[in-house]
């Protein structure tokens, strides 16, 4: 019997990309005990490659795993252009993901914000998703951050924030009691997600933000030839991506080492650290 497009996509995750995607996904789910019996997980879908893959992986592990939990698939529309919204809906139908769309006007709210509009937009979107998941009786939300996001965030904190921390595989919400955030793609690399996308001939949203679209229009008006999706390449994250790519030429294991460094913190030889909101300095114990 000929497989449907959705069945081929599902099969590619389990078989073709078993080593690159399925095993790292399952490893993170098991190692960090991301779900347990009775959980109700809201899988948050932006329309990009990462969140759409996450949705399929969560469907597959619920279908074939030994943990009994429920899923909701939430698409938060912050004010997408109709074409972008249509793409998300068409991909969801193709991949047989029963999405629930939550309407908002977040893009409109941050349009005139001059300082850190992307940061404000991300925070507002996260809060909206938490609230929506809570209303649906979910106790966890799953986001599509992958291995590269984790490594880049760790390095960005050091280079641009003057702090050492990382993107945690799961954490408790401070604003929504009883709600947890989980990142099941924690060990899945972006290059493998791109390979999976291309293998299946899929096309997803890249950047649907009005802010980047506005910058693109302004540059085009000034005579520049630019694609809105390229605006992200001016970000600090893109700088770190390029730095890591350069370091990998001489040290292929540099990404693994950056992540491992967050597991091997030796407080005895740190200048200082923060624990439970309290800042400590090595001089407090020096000479004891």
C-alpha positions as CSV (number, residue, x, y, z in Angstrom):
1,X,0.0,0.0,0.0
2,X,1.4,3.4,-1.0
3,X,2.1,5.7,2.0
4,X,0.5,9.1,2.4
5,X,2.7,12.2,2.5
6,X,2.3,12.3,6.3
7,X,3.2,8.7,6.7
8,X,6.4,9.3,4.6
9,X,7.3,12.2,6.8
10,X,6.7,10.2,10.0
11,X,8.7,7.2,8.6
12,X,11.7,9.5,7.7
13,X,11.9,10.5,11.4
14,X,11.9,7.0,12.7
15,X,14.0,5.3,10.0
16,X,16.0,7.6,7.6
17,X,16.9,10.1,10.4
18,X,16.8,7.6,13.3
19,X,20.4,8.3,14.4
20,X,20.3,12.1,13.8
21,X,16.8,13.0,15.1
22,X,14.8,10.2,16.7
23,X,17.5,8.8,19.0
24,X,18.7,12.3,20.3
25,X,15.0,13.3,20.8
26,X,14.2,10.1,22.8
27,X,17.5,10.5,24.8
28,X,16.5,14.0,25.9
29,X,13.0,12.9,26.8
30,X,14.3,10.0,28.9
31,X,17.4,11.6,30.4
32,X,15.5,14.7,31.7
33,X,12.2,12.8,32.4
34,X,10.3,15.4,30.4
35,X,6.9,13.7,30.5
36,X,5.2,11.4,32.9
37,X,1.8,9.6,33.0
38,X,-1.1,12.0,33.2
39,X,0.7,15.0,31.7
40,X,-1.0,17.2,29.2
41,X,1.6,18.9,27.0
42,X,1.0,22.0,24.8
43,X,3.3,21.8,21.9
44,X,3.9,25.3,20.8
45,X,4.1,25.7,17.0
46,X,5.6,28.9,15.4
47,X,5.4,27.5,11.9
48,X,9.1,27.0,11.5
49,X,11.0,23.8,10.8
50,X,11.9,23.2,14.5
51,X,8.5,23.4,16.0
52,X,6.9,21.4,13.2
53,X,9.4,18.6,13.6
54,X,8.9,18.8,17.4
55,X,5.1,18.3,16.9
56,X,5.7,15.1,14.8
57,X,8.2,13.7,17.3
58,X,5.8,14.3,20.1
59,X,3.0,12.5,18.2
60,X,5.3,9.6,17.5
61,X,6.6,9.1,21.0
62,X,3.0,9.3,22.3
63,X,1.9,6.7,19.8
64,X,4.9,4.3,20.3
65,X,6.2,5.1,23.8
66,X,5.3,3.7,27.2
67,X,4.2,7.0,28.8
68,X,0.5,7.9,28.8
69,X,0.1,11.6,28.2
70,X,-2.0,14.0,26.2
71,X,-1.1,16.6,23.6
72,X,-2.4,19.9,22.4
73,X,-0.8,21.7,19.5
74,X,-1.0,25.5,19.9
75,X,-0.3,28.0,17.1
76,X,-0.2,31.5,18.5
77,X,-0.9,34.0,15.7
78,X,0.7,37.3,16.8
79,X,-0.6,39.0,13.7
80,X,0.9,37.0,10.8
81,X,0.5,38.1,7.2
82,X,-2.4,36.0,5.7
83,X,0.1,34.2,3.5
84,X,2.2,33.1,6.5
85,X,-0.9,32.0,8.4
86,X,-2.0,30.0,5.3
87,X,1.4,28.3,5.1
88,X,1.2,27.1,8.7
89,X,-2.3,25.8,8.3
90,X,-1.4,23.9,5.1
91,X,1.7,22.4,6.7
92,X,-0.4,21.3,9.6
93,X,-2.9,19.6,7.3
94,X,-0.2,17.9,5.3
95,X,1.6,16.6,8.5
96,X,-1.8,15.8,10.2
97,X,-1.1,17.9,13.2
98,X,-4.5,19.1,14.7
99,X,-3.5,22.6,15.6
100,X,-5.5,25.0,17.7
101,X,-4.9,28.6,16.7
102,X,-4.8,31.4,19.4
103,X,-5.4,34.9,18.1
104,X,-3.5,37.9,19.4
105,X,-2.3,41.4,18.3
106,X,1.2,41.2,19.7
107,X,2.9,42.3,16.4
108,X,0.8,45.4,16.6
109,X,1.7,46.0,20.2
110,X,5.4,46.0,19.6
111,X,5.4,47.8,16.2
112,X,6.4,51.2,17.6
113,X,8.8,49.9,20.3
114,X,12.3,51.2,19.7
115,X,14.3,49.4,22.3
116,X,14.5,45.6,22.1
117,X,11.3,44.9,20.2
118,X,12.3,41.3,19.5
119,X,12.9,40.7,23.3
120,X,9.5,42.2,24.2
121,X,7.7,40.3,21.4
122,X,9.3,37.0,22.6
123,X,8.3,37.6,26.2
124,X,4.7,38.5,25.2
125,X,4.4,35.5,23.0
126,X,5.7,33.2,25.7
127,X,3.3,34.6,28.3
128,X,0.4,34.3,25.8
129,X,1.2,30.6,25.2
130,X,1.5,29.9,28.9
131,X,-1.9,31.4,29.5
132,X,-3.5,29.5,26.6
133,X,-2.0,26.2,27.7
134,X,-3.2,26.8,31.2
135,X,-6.7,27.4,30.0
136,X,-6.7,24.1,28.1
137,X,-5.6,22.2,31.3
138,X,-2.0,21.7,30.2
139,X,0.7,21.4,32.8
140,X,3.6,21.6,30.4
141,X,4.6,23.5,27.3
142,X,7.1,22.1,24.8
143,X,9.2,24.4,22.7
144,X,11.3,23.6,19.6
145,X,14.7,24.8,20.8
146,X,17.5,22.5,19.5
147,X,21.1,21.7,20.3
148,X,22.5,24.6,18.4
149,X,20.2,27.1,20.2
150,X,21.5,25.7,23.5
151,X,25.2,26.1,22.6
152,X,24.7,29.5,21.0
153,X,22.8,30.8,24.0
154,X,25.5,29.6,26.4
155,X,28.2,31.4,24.4
156,X,26.1,34.5,23.8
157,X,25.7,34.9,27.6
158,X,29.5,34.9,28.0
159,X,30.4,37.2,25.1
160,X,27.6,39.7,25.3
161,X,26.0,39.3,28.8
162,X,29.1,38.8,31.0
163,X,27.5,35.7,32.6
164,X,27.7,31.9,32.4
165,X,24.4,30.1,32.1
166,X,22.7,27.9,29.6
167,X,19.3,27.1,28.1
168,X,17.9,24.5,30.4
169,X,16.2,21.3,29.1
170,X,13.3,21.9,31.4
171,X,12.3,24.4,34.0
172,X,9.4,25.5,36.2
173,X,7.4,28.6,35.3
174,X,7.7,31.5,37.7
175,X,4.4,33.1,36.7
176,X,2.2,30.1,36.1
177,X,2.1,27.8,39.1
178,X,2.4,24.1,38.3
179,X,3.4,24.8,34.7
180,X,6.7,23.4,33.2
181,X,8.6,24.2,30.1
182,X,10.3,21.4,28.3
183,X,12.7,21.3,25.3
184,X,12.6,17.8,23.7
185,X,14.9,18.7,20.8
186,X,17.7,19.5,23.2
187,X,20.2,17.1,21.6
188,X,18.9,17.4,18.0
189,X,21.2,19.5,15.7
190,X,19.9,22.1,13.4
191,X,21.8,20.7,10.4
192,X,19.9,17.4,10.8
193,X,16.6,19.3,11.0
194,X,17.4,21.0,7.8
195,X,18.4,17.7,6.1
196,X,15.0,16.2,7.3
197,X,13.2,19.2,5.9
198,X,14.9,19.0,2.5
199,X,14.6,15.2,2.3
200,X,10.8,15.6,2.6
201,X,10.6,18.6,0.3
202,X,9.0,20.7,3.0
203,X,8.8,24.5,3.2
204,X,8.3,26.3,6.5
205,X,8.2,29.9,7.8
206,X,11.6,31.5,8.5
207,X,11.0,34.9,9.9
208,X,7.4,36.2,9.8
209,X,8.1,39.2,12.1
210,X,6.7,42.6,11.0
211,X,9.8,44.2,12.5
212,X,12.1,42.5,10.0
213,X,9.7,43.0,7.2
214,X,9.6,46.7,8.0
215,X,13.4,46.9,7.9
216,X,13.5,45.1,4.6
217,X,11.0,47.6,3.1
218,X,13.1,50.5,4.4
219,X,16.2,49.1,2.9
220,X,14.5,48.4,-0.4
221,X,13.2,52.0,-0.4
222,X,16.9,53.1,0.0
223,X,17.8,51.1,-3.1
224,X,19.1,48.0,-1.4
225,X,18.2,44.5,-2.5
226,X,17.3,42.5,0.6
227,X,15.1,39.6,1.8
228,X,13.3,40.0,5.1
229,X,14.6,36.5,6.1
230,X,18.2,37.8,5.8
231,X,17.7,40.4,8.5
232,X,18.3,37.8,11.2
233,X,21.9,37.6,9.9
234,X,22.7,40.9,11.5
235,X,21.8,39.6,15.0
236,X,24.2,38.6,17.8
237,X,23.1,35.0,17.4
238,X,24.2,35.0,13.8
239,X,27.6,36.4,14.9
240,X,27.9,33.5,17.3
241,X,26.8,31.0,14.7
242,X,29.6,32.2,12.5
243,X,32.1,32.1,15.3
244,X,31.3,28.5,16.2
245,X,31.5,27.5,12.5
246,X,35.0,29.0,12.4
247,X,36.1,27.3,15.6
248,X,34.8,23.9,14.3
249,X,37.3,24.0,11.4
250,X,40.1,23.3,13.9
251,X,38.1,21.7,16.7
252,X,35.1,19.6,15.4
253,X,34.0,18.9,19.0
254,X,33.7,22.6,20.1
255,X,29.9,22.5,20.3
256,X,29.9,19.5,22.5
257,X,32.5,21.0,24.7
258,X,30.5,24.2,25.2
259,X,27.5,22.2,26.3
260,X,29.6,19.9,28.5
261,X,31.1,23.0,30.2
262,X,27.6,23.7,31.6
263,X,27.7,20.3,33.2
264,X,31.2,20.6,34.6
265,X,31.1,23.8,36.6
266,X,33.6,23.7,39.5
267,X,32.5,26.2,42.0
268,X,35.7,25.8,43.9
269,X,37.6,27.7,41.2
270,X,35.0,30.2,40.1
271,X,35.3,33.9,40.9
272,X,31.7,34.0,41.9
273,X,28.3,32.4,41.4
274,X,24.6,33.0,42.1
275,X,22.5,30.4,43.9
276,X,18.9,30.8,45.0
277,X,19.1,34.5,44.0
278,X,22.1,35.1,46.3
279,X,25.4,36.2,44.9
280,X,28.6,34.6,46.3
281,X,32.2,35.5,45.8
282,X,35.2,33.3,46.2
283,X,36.7,35.7,48.8
284,X,34.0,34.7,51.2
285,X,35.6,31.3,51.7
286,X,39.2,32.1,50.8
287,X,41.6,31.2,53.6
288,X,39.1,28.9,55.4
